[in-house]
Amino acid sequence: MFNILGRYHTLSATRATDNGMYLQLADLEVLLPARYVPADLQPGGSIEVFVYTDSEDRLVATTERPAGQVGDIVALPVVDKVAFGVFMDWGLAKHLLVPKSEMGQPMEVGQRYVVRIMVDYRSNRLIGVNKLAPFLETPADLQEGQQVEGLVYDKGELGYRIICNGRFAGLLYHNRVYRGLATGEAVTCYIDNIRADGKVDLRLTAGGLAGVEAEAATLLSALEGAGGFLPFTDKTPPELIKDQLGMSKKAFKRALGRLYKARQVAIEAEGIRRLA
């Protein structure tokens, strides 16, 4: 069951009924309900499906594609809260249960959280697990400056914990963040430091020339969105730059210098203007 549930399978159709098409999965028959059966699927044909269990714990197939499969770490919204856990919307009619015993943080309806999709060995049901520490390990080949794709797990005293590439955790310090991040939000990060104990520090900018180019692109986009003029000067408070552009004043100056050198902007007494 563990190798069947929560995964994609390409299966052969065996027989059609009023309820749908039965598919062969090893020595089992799995129903693909009629609403998911393509018009051209006939017995003897094959189709890729996702296999899970219905509300009565019967194996069932679907052509719908959920947010992930077993082993994937994903961010999902909570749609219902009950005494024994929460239910999350993962793209299927049957919501994904996160048992209370598997919640590593308070989880509320309407908010997104990061979970790992798993098969509960006690019930043979698909569940979400929010306690991720046992499944995370810093890769031995990780390098400083490397780009990673992350999901915001939570916000702590020092900064945000980010689950990177679905494999390891990193810390993004508050003084490296220039805009609010929401739990479950997808964010591109870069490895800033790998500590002796294997813990990873992150940053949001690439660093070097690539980082300056990214900052310049952000500033140029903001200029275009503001009609070609921004009232930012050397005297503009860092907090305003942070709120409006999502970058530090130091990064703003780097970006401005890059655009000025490329003759894409003019620096005026009251601000900066986009040049055609």
C-alpha positions in Angstrom: 0.0 0.0 0.0 2.9 2.4 0.8 4.2 2.2 -2.7 0.7 2.7 -4.2 -1.0 5.5 -2.3 -0.3 9.1 -3.1 1.6 8.4 -6.3 1.2 8.6 -10.1 0.8 5.3 -12.0 0.3 4.5 -15.6 -2.4 1.8 -15.6 -4.2 -0.4 -18.0 -8.0 -0.2 -18.3 -9.7 -3.5 -17.7 -13.5 -3.0 -17.8 -16.1 -0.2 -18.1 -19.0 0.1 -15.7 -21.7 2.8 -15.0 -19.5 4.0 -12.2 -16.4 4.5 -14.3 -13.5 2.5 -15.7 -11.6 -0.1 -13.6 -7.8 0.0 -13.9 -5.3 -2.8 -13.1 -2.8 -2.0 -10.4 -0.7 -5.0 -9.6 -3.2 -7.6 -8.3 -5.8 -4.9 -7.5 -8.5 -3.1 -9.5 -8.9 0.6 -9.0 -11.9 2.6 -10.0 -11.4 5.7 -12.1 -14.8 7.5 -11.6 -16.8 8.2 -14.7 -16.3 12.0 -14.5 -12.5 11.5 -15.0 -12.7 8.9 -17.8 -11.6 10.4 -21.2 -14.0 9.7 -24.0 -11.3 7.7 -25.9 -10.3 5.4 -23.1 -11.3 1.8 -23.7 -10.5 -1.5 -22.0 -7.0 -2.4 -23.0 -5.9 1.2 -23.2 -3.7 2.9 -20.6 -3.8 6.2 -18.6 -1.7 8.0 -16.1 -3.6 8.6 -12.8 -3.1 9.6 -9.2 -4.1 6.9 -6.7 -5.5 7.8 -3.2 -8.4 6.7 -1.0 -12.0 8.0 -1.0 -14.1 8.9 2.1 -14.7 5.2 2.7 -11.0 4.3 2.5 -11.4 2.6 -0.9 -8.6 2.9 -3.5 -9.6 5.3 -6.2 -7.9 6.9 -9.2 -8.2 10.4 -10.5 -6.8 12.4 -13.5 -6.7 15.5 -11.3 -3.2 16.6 -10.2 -2.8 17.5 -6.5 -0.2 19.9 -5.2 2.3 17.0 -4.6 2.7 13.3 -4.1 4.1 11.2 -1.3 7.4 12.6 -0.1 6.9 16.1 -1.4 7.1 19.1 0.8 4.5 21.7 -0.2 2.6 24.7 1.1 -1.1 24.3 1.4 -4.0 26.4 2.8 -6.0 25.2 5.8 -9.7 24.9 4.9 -11.2 23.4 8.1 -10.1 22.8 11.7 -11.4 20.0 13.9 -10.6 18.6 17.3 -8.2 16.0 15.9 -6.3 18.2 13.4 -6.8 20.4 10.3 -7.8 19.7 6.7 -5.8 21.3 3.8 -6.8 21.9 0.2 -4.3 20.1 -2.0 -6.3 20.0 -5.2 -8.4 16.9 -4.8 -12.0 16.6 -3.7 -10.9 14.8 -0.5 -8.9 17.2 1.6 -5.6 16.3 3.2 -5.7 15.7 7.0 -2.9 17.0 9.2 -3.4 15.1 12.5 -3.0 17.2 15.6 -0.1 15.0 16.6 1.7 15.9 13.4 1.3 19.7 13.8 4.6 21.5 14.6 2.9 24.9 15.0 -0.6 26.3 15.5 -2.5 26.0 12.2 -5.5 28.2 11.5 -8.1 28.2 8.7 -7.3 30.6 5.8 -3.5 30.4 6.4 -0.9 28.5 4.4 1.5 26.1 6.0 4.3 23.8 4.9 3.7 20.1 5.2 5.2 16.8 3.9 2.7 14.4 2.2 3.0 11.0 3.7 1.2 7.7 4.2 0.2 7.2 7.8 1.5 3.7 8.7 -1.2 3.3 11.4 -4.2 3.9 9.1 -2.9 3.5 5.6 -4.3 7.0 4.8 -2.6 9.9 3.2 -1.8 12.7 5.6 0.2 15.9 5.9 3.0 16.2 8.4 4.0 19.6 9.7 6.8 18.4 11.9 9.5 18.4 9.3 12.8 18.1 11.2 13.2 14.3 10.9 13.0 14.6 7.1 15.5 17.5 6.6 19.3 17.2 6.1 21.8 19.7 4.7 23.3 18.3 1.5 27.0 17.7 1.6 27.5 19.3 -1.8 25.8 22.6 -0.8 27.9 25.7 -1.8 27.8 29.3 -0.6 26.1 31.5 -3.2 24.0 28.7 -4.5 20.4 29.5 -5.5 17.7 27.6 -3.8 13.9 27.6 -3.9 12.3 27.9 -0.5 9.0 27.8 1.4 8.6 30.0 4.5 8.0 27.6 7.4 7.7 30.0 10.2 8.9 33.3 11.7 11.1 33.2 14.8 13.0 35.6 17.1 16.1 35.6 14.8 14.3 35.4 11.4 12.4 33.2 9.1 12.9 29.5 8.8 12.9 28.5 5.2 12.5 24.9 3.8 14.9 24.9 0.8 14.5 22.6 -2.2 12.3 20.4 -0.1 15.4 19.0 1.5 16.9 21.2 4.2 16.2 24.2 6.4 17.9 27.6 6.3 17.6 30.7 8.4 16.8 34.1 6.8 17.7 36.7 9.4 15.3 39.6 10.0 18.0 42.2 9.0 18.2 40.5 5.6 14.5 40.9 4.8 13.1 44.1 3.5 9.5 43.1 3.1 7.1 40.9 5.1 7.1 37.2 4.3 4.0 35.0 4.9 4.1 31.4 6.1 3.9 29.1 3.1 5.2 31.8 0.7 7.5 30.6 -2.0 10.8 32.6 -2.1 14.1 32.4 -4.0 17.1 32.5 -1.7 20.8 32.2 -1.9 23.2 30.3 0.5 25.0 33.0 2.5 26.9 30.8 5.0 27.2 27.2 5.9 28.1 26.9 9.6 30.4 24.3 11.1 27.3 22.6 12.7 25.7 22.2 9.2 23.1 24.9 9.8 22.5 27.2 6.8 22.2 31.0 6.7 20.3 32.5 3.7 20.0 35.8 1.9 17.5 37.1 -0.7 20.0 38.6 -3.1 22.4 36.8 -5.3 25.4 38.9 -4.5 28.1 40.1 -6.9 27.2 41.4 -10.4 24.1 39.1 -10.6 22.8 40.6 -7.4 23.3 44.2 -8.6 21.5 43.4 -11.9 18.6 41.9 -10.0 18.4 45.0 -7.8 18.6 47.3 -10.9 15.7 45.4 -12.5 13.6 45.8 -9.4 14.2 49.5 -9.4 13.5 49.9 -13.1 10.3 47.9 -12.7 9.2 50.2 -9.9 10.0 53.3 -12.0 7.9 52.0 -14.8 5.0 51.2 -12.5 5.2 54.7 -11.1 4.9 56.4 -14.5 8.7 56.9 -14.9 9.4 58.9 -11.8 10.2 58.1 -8.2 10.7 60.8 -5.5 13.7 59.1 -4.0 17.0 60.9 -3.2 20.0 60.5 -0.9 17.8 62.0 1.8 15.0 59.5 1.5 14.6 57.5 4.8 15.8 53.8 4.5 12.4 52.7 5.9 10.5 54.3 3.0 12.8 52.6 0.5 12.3 49.3 2.2 8.5 49.7 2.2 8.3 50.9 -1.4 11.0 48.8 -3.1 11.6 45.9 -0.8 15.4 46.6 -0.6 17.9 48.3 1.7 19.0 51.8 1.0 22.5 50.4 0.2 21.0 48.1 -2.4 19.0 51.0 -3.8 22.1 53.1 -4.3 23.8 50.1 -6.0 20.8 49.7 -8.3 20.6 53.4 -9.0 24.3 53.6 -9.9 23.9 50.7 -12.3 21.0 52.3 -14.1 22.6 55.7 -14.2 25.8 54.3 -15.7 23.7 52.5 -18.3 22.0 55.9 -19.0 18.6 54.4 -18.2 17.7 57.0 -15.5 18.4 60.6 -14.8 19.0 61.8 -11.2 17.1 65.0 -10.5 16.9 67.2 -7.4 13.5 65.7 -6.4 14.0 62.1 -7.5 15.0 59.8 -10.3 13.4 59.7 -13.8 13.3 56.9 -16.3 15.0 57.7 -19.6 13.4 56.5 -22.8 
